[in-house]
Amino acid sequence: MKKDKEQKKGKIYTGKVVSIKMQGTVVVEVERKIIHPLYKKVLKRSSKYKVDPNSLELQVGDKVRIVETRPISKEKHFKVEKKVL
């Protein structure tokens, strides 16, 4: 079997930068909407990920697209792919 030249990309999320206080790391909050199984109400759920900024100049509030990579450190396994306008 031949290996594909393109590697499989992992999970891809779009979120908002909520913290830039760490050196070489930003915190991105990703929101998702779910429907309650019984009451059918739309609920917002969010997760925060520690992300490698890839030497991009980011500010709090920027929307970014992040992709899963190999583990960079204990809690960091995402990289910023690009800023979203």
C-alpha positions in Angstrom: 0.0 0.0 0.0 1.2 3.5 -0.8 1.0 6.2 1.7 -1.0 9.3 0.7 1.1 12.4 0.2 -1.6 14.4 2.2 -1.7 13.6 5.8 -5.0 13.3 7.6 -5.9 16.4 9.4 -7.3 16.0 12.8 -10.1 18.1 14.4 -10.6 21.6 13.1 -12.4 24.2 15.2 -13.1 27.9 15.0 -13.0 29.9 18.2 -12.2 33.2 19.9 -8.9 34.1 21.6 -9.6 34.7 25.3 -6.1 34.9 26.8 -2.6 35.8 25.5 -0.9 36.0 28.9 1.3 32.9 28.5 4.5 33.0 26.5 4.2 31.0 23.3 0.6 29.9 24.0 -2.9 31.4 23.6 -6.2 30.2 25.0 -9.0 29.8 22.5 -12.6 29.2 23.5 -14.7 27.2 21.1 -18.5 27.4 21.4 -20.9 24.8 20.2 -24.7 24.5 20.3 -26.6 21.4 21.4 -30.3 20.6 21.7 -31.5 19.3 25.0 -32.8 15.8 24.5 -36.0 16.2 26.5 -36.8 19.9 26.4 -35.5 20.6 22.9 -34.0 23.9 24.0 -30.8 25.1 22.2 -28.0 25.3 24.7 -24.5 26.8 24.3 -21.5 24.8 25.5 -17.9 25.9 25.3 -14.4 24.4 25.6 -11.1 26.2 26.1 -8.0 24.9 24.4 -4.4 25.9 24.8 -3.0 26.6 21.4 0.4 27.3 19.8 0.1 30.7 18.0 2.5 29.8 15.1 4.2 33.2 15.5 1.0 35.1 14.5 0.3 38.4 16.2 -3.0 37.7 18.0 -5.1 39.9 20.3 -7.9 39.0 22.7 -11.1 38.7 20.8 -9.6 37.6 17.5 -11.4 34.8 15.7 -9.1 32.0 14.7 -9.2 28.5 13.1 -7.2 25.9 15.0 -6.1 22.4 13.9 -5.1 19.4 15.9 -1.4 18.4 15.8 0.9 16.1 17.6 1.3 17.0 21.3 3.5 20.1 21.7 3.5 20.0 25.5 1.4 18.5 28.3 -1.8 20.4 27.5 -1.1 21.9 24.0 -2.1 19.9 21.0 -3.6 22.5 18.7 -2.0 25.1 16.4 -3.5 28.3 15.0 -4.0 27.7 11.2 -5.1 31.3 10.4 -7.1 34.3 11.5 -10.7 34.4 10.5 -12.3 37.7 9.5 
